[in-house]
Structure formats: C-alpha cells, structure tokens
Amino acid sequence: MTEEKTTWGGARAGAGRKSLGGKMRSLRMTDFEYDFVRDALKKIRAGVETLDVAAYRTEWKAKEKD
C-alpha cells in the first residue's frame, strides 16, 4: 500500500505574483513629485531623451482631496 502525501495549503504550481524583474522601493514624496515621477518613467520607457520639469510644473494641477 502506497502512502499518498497530501498538502494542505502551501505552494501550488503557477500560484503567486510574477516577478517584474525590479526591486521594490519605498520613499515619501509630495503629490506633485509622485505624478512627475510616474510621467517621467512613462516618457523614459517610451524613449524620450529630455524631460522638462518647468513645463510639467506649469501644466500640473493638484488633485482634489475627497
């Protein structure tokens, strides 16, 4: 008689979040800085060579708080 090993819980094949290949980082920033960084990353990943902080600052509008 063979003994079956059952797993209650534990890892399953294909379970869990897939790796994004980057390291998670945490730091505090203002709403403007957060929006600027998101926009800058989007542009960098699209291949833009230069970022104009002054132009972004003039078009940025603060989000209203709930």
Backbone as a printed PyTorch tensor [residue, N CA C, xyz], in Angstrom:
tensor([[[  0.8360,  -1.1700,   0.0000],
         [  0.0000,   0.0000,   0.0000],
         [  0.8930,   1.2490,   0.0000]],

        [[  0.6620,   2.1420,  -0.9700],
         [  1.4640,   3.3670,  -1.0310],
         [  0.7700,   4.4780,  -0.2540]],

        [[  1.5740,   5.2280,   0.4000],
         [  1.0450,   6.3260,   1.2080],
         [  1.0360,   7.6080,   0.3790]],

        [[ -0.1160,   8.2350,   0.2370],
         [ -0.2170,   9.4670,  -0.5180],
         [  0.0710,  10.6590,   0.3930]],

        [[  0.8830,  11.5440,  -0.1040],
         [  1.2140,  12.7300,   0.6800],
         [  0.2940,  13.8580,   0.2210]],

        [[ -0.5070,  14.3590,   1.1110],
         [ -1.4000,  15.4630,   0.7690],
         [ -0.8370,  16.7540,   1.3410]],

        [[ -1.0280,  17.8010,   0.6110],
         [ -0.5570,  19.1030,   1.0590],
         [ -1.7700,  19.9610,   1.3570]],

        [[ -1.8920,  20.3750,   2.5670],
         [ -2.9850,  21.2630,   2.9520],
         [ -2.4440,  22.6860,   2.9260]],

        [[ -2.8410,  23.4430,   1.9160],
         [ -2.2870,  24.7830,   1.7480],
         [ -0.9410,  24.6790,   1.0660]],

        [[ -0.1130,  25.6520,   1.2440],
         [  1.2180,  25.6070,   0.6690],
         [  1.2630,  26.0500,  -0.7760]],

        [[  2.4230,  25.9570,  -1.3580],
         [  2.6490,  26.4530,  -2.7150],
         [  1.9660,  25.5640,  -3.7490]],

        [[  1.4200,  26.2060,  -4.7590],
         [  0.8230,  25.4900,  -5.8830],
         [  1.5430,  25.9350,  -7.1440]],

        [[  1.6140,  25.0510,  -8.0950],
         [  2.2730,  25.3810,  -9.3630],
         [  1.5560,  26.5550, -10.0230]],

        [[  2.2930,  27.5890, -10.3750],
         [  1.7220,  28.7410, -11.0550],
         [  1.0820,  29.7720, -10.1370]],

        [[  1.1090,  29.5360,  -8.8400],
         [  0.4780,  30.4630,  -7.9000],
         [  1.4240,  31.6120,  -7.5720]],

        [[  0.8590,  32.7260,  -7.2230],
         [  1.6530,  33.8670,  -6.7800],
         [  1.8720,  34.9000,  -7.8640]],

        [[  2.3530,  36.0580,  -7.4340],
         [  2.6100,  37.1670,  -8.3490],
         [  3.8680,  36.8950,  -9.1470]],

        [[  3.8360,  37.2060, -10.4130],
         [  5.0060,  37.0150, -11.2670],
         [  6.0240,  38.1230, -10.9960]],

        [[  7.2810,  37.8150, -11.0850],
         [  8.3420,  38.7800, -10.8520],
         [  8.3770,  39.8170, -11.9620]],

        [[  8.5380,  41.0690, -11.5800],
         [  8.6360,  42.1500, -12.5560],
         [ 10.0820,  42.4300, -12.9310]],

        [[ 11.0080,  41.8000, -12.2470],
         [ 12.4170,  41.9750, -12.5660],
         [ 13.0400,  43.2010, -11.9200]],

        [[ 12.3060,  43.9130, -11.1070],
         [ 12.8400,  45.0990, -10.4600],
         [ 12.7400,  44.9730,  -8.9590]],

        [[ 13.3750,  45.8970,  -8.2770],
         [ 13.3610,  45.8930,  -6.8280],
         [ 12.3220,  46.9000,  -6.3470]],

        [[ 11.4980,  46.5050,  -5.3850],
         [ 10.5180,  47.4260,  -4.8140],
         [ 11.2540,  48.4400,  -3.9540]],

        [[ 10.8450,  49.7040,  -4.0980],
         [ 11.4470,  50.7630,  -3.3060],
         [ 10.3400,  51.5930,  -2.6850]],

        [[ 10.6250,  52.1370,  -1.5450],
         [  9.6240,  52.9220,  -0.8370],
         [ 10.2520,  54.2240,  -0.3680]],

        [[  9.6060,  55.3400,  -0.6880],
         [ 10.0490,  56.6300,  -0.1850],
         [  8.8830,  57.5930,  -0.1850]],

        [[  8.9760,  58.6100,   0.6410],
         [  7.8960,  59.5890,   0.7670],
         [  8.1050,  60.7150,  -0.2320]],

        [[  6.9900,  61.1680,  -0.8340],
         [  7.0730,  62.2750,  -1.7800],
         [  5.7330,  62.9990,  -1.8270]],

        [[  5.7690,  64.2190,  -2.3130],
         [  4.5470,  65.0040,  -2.4430],
         [  3.7260,  64.4840,  -3.6110]],

        [[  2.4840,  64.9520,  -3.7090],
         [  1.6310,  64.5430,  -4.8280],
         [  2.2490,  64.9740,  -6.1630]],

        [[  2.8140,  66.1870,  -6.1940],
         [  3.4580,  66.6660,  -7.4230],
         [  4.6250,  65.7630,  -7.8090]],

        [[  5.4830,  65.4370,  -6.8470],
         [  6.6380,  64.5890,  -7.1270],
         [  6.2000,  63.2150,  -7.6230]],

        [[  5.1680,  62.6600,  -6.9990],
         [  4.6670,  61.3500,  -7.4020],
         [  4.1610,  61.3770,  -8.8420]],

        [[  3.3510,  62.3780,  -9.1670],
         [  2.8210,  62.4940, -10.5260],
         [  3.9400,  62.7260, -11.5330]],

        [[  4.9350,  63.5450, -11.1550],
         [  6.0580,  63.8170, -12.0530],
         [  6.8690,  62.5500, -12.3160]],

        [[  7.1540,  61.7870, -11.2660],
         [  7.9410,  60.5540, -11.4160],
         [  7.2070,  59.5550, -12.3030]],

        [[  5.8980,  59.4090, -12.1150],
         [  5.1250,  58.4960, -12.9690],
         [  5.1940,  58.9340, -14.4280]],

        [[  5.0170,  60.2400, -14.6630],
         [  5.0720,  60.7670, -16.0220],
         [  6.4700,  60.5980, -16.6190]],

        [[  7.4950,  60.8810, -15.7990],
         [  8.8750,  60.7620, -16.2690],
         [  9.2030,  59.3170, -16.6370]],

        [[  8.7960,  58.3520, -15.8100],
         [  9.0510,  56.9410, -16.1160],
         [  8.3600,  56.5220, -17.4030]],

        [[  7.1270,  56.9880, -17.5860],
         [  6.3890,  56.6710, -18.8060],
         [  7.1620,  57.1770, -20.0240]],

        [[  7.6800,  58.4130, -19.9310],
         [  8.4170,  59.0040, -21.0510],
         [  9.7650,  58.3200, -21.2640]],

        [[ 10.4710,  58.0140, -20.1800],
         [ 11.7680,  57.3370, -20.2900],
         [ 11.6090,  55.9800, -20.9610]],

        [[ 10.5800,  55.2360, -20.5570],
         [ 10.3420,  53.9080, -21.1360],
         [  9.9250,  53.9940, -22.5940]],

        [[  9.3810,  55.1580, -22.9980],
         [  8.9880,  55.3630, -24.3930],
         [ 10.1580,  55.8800, -25.2330]],

        [[ 11.2940,  56.2050, -24.5890],
         [ 12.4810,  56.6110, -25.3280],
         [ 12.7190,  58.1040, -25.4310]],

        [[ 12.0290,  58.9060, -24.6240],
         [ 12.2320,  60.3500, -24.6570],
         [ 13.6160,  60.6780, -24.0960]],

        [[ 14.3200,  61.6000, -24.7260],
         [ 15.6840,  61.9380, -24.3190],
         [ 15.7390,  62.9690, -23.1890]],

        [[ 14.8430,  63.9780, -23.2260],
         [ 14.9070,  65.0380, -22.2130],
         [ 13.5430,  65.2160, -21.5440]],

        [[ 13.5880,  65.6240, -20.2820],
         [ 12.3810,  65.9020, -19.5150],
         [ 12.4200,  67.3670, -19.0760]],

        [[ 11.3160,  68.0770, -19.2480],
         [ 11.2490,  69.4910, -18.8930],
         [ 10.4050,  69.6470, -17.6280]],

        [[ 11.0860,  69.8390, -16.5010],
         [ 10.3980,  69.9500, -15.2220],
         [  9.5510,  71.2190, -15.1730]],

        [[ 10.0700,  72.3200, -15.6730],
         [  9.3380,  73.5900, -15.6420],
         [  8.0330,  73.4940, -16.4230]],

        [[  8.0550,  72.8610, -17.5850],
         [  6.8420,  72.7080, -18.3930],
         [  5.8420,  71.8090, -17.6730]],

        [[  6.3220,  70.7460, -17.0580],
         [  5.4220,  69.8470, -16.3340],
         [  4.7920,  70.5800, -15.1540]],

        [[  5.5900,  71.3840, -14.4650],
         [  5.0900,  72.1160, -13.2940],
         [  3.9660,  73.0880, -13.6870]],

        [[  4.0620,  73.7370, -14.8470],
         [  3.0300,  74.6910, -15.2570],
         [  1.7270,  74.0000, -15.6460]],

        [[  1.7990,  72.7780, -16.1830],
         [  0.5730,  72.0950, -16.5970],
         [ -0.0120,  71.1820, -15.5160]],

        [[  0.7320,  70.9440, -14.4340],
         [  0.2720,  70.0530, -13.3660],
         [ -0.7910,  70.7440, -12.5290]],

        [[ -1.8550,  70.0120, -12.2230],
         [ -2.9110,  70.5180, -11.3620],
         [ -3.0740,  69.5520, -10.2090]],

        [[ -3.1430,  70.0860,  -9.0140],
         [ -3.2920,  69.2500,  -7.8270],
         [ -4.6380,  68.5490,  -7.8390]],

        [[ -4.6480,  67.2990,  -7.4200],
         [ -5.8970,  66.5570,  -7.3460],
         [ -6.6670,  67.0160,  -6.1130]],

        [[ -7.9740,  67.0660,  -6.2460],
         [ -8.7880,  67.4660,  -5.1100],
         [ -8.8920,  66.3140,  -4.1220]],

        [[ -8.7950,  66.6440,  -2.8560],
         [ -8.9170,  65.6390,  -1.8050],
         [-10.3810,  65.2810,  -1.6180]],

        [[-10.6480,  64.0410,  -1.2500],
         [-12.0430,  63.6000,  -1.0340],
         [-12.5990,  64.2080,   0.2190]]])
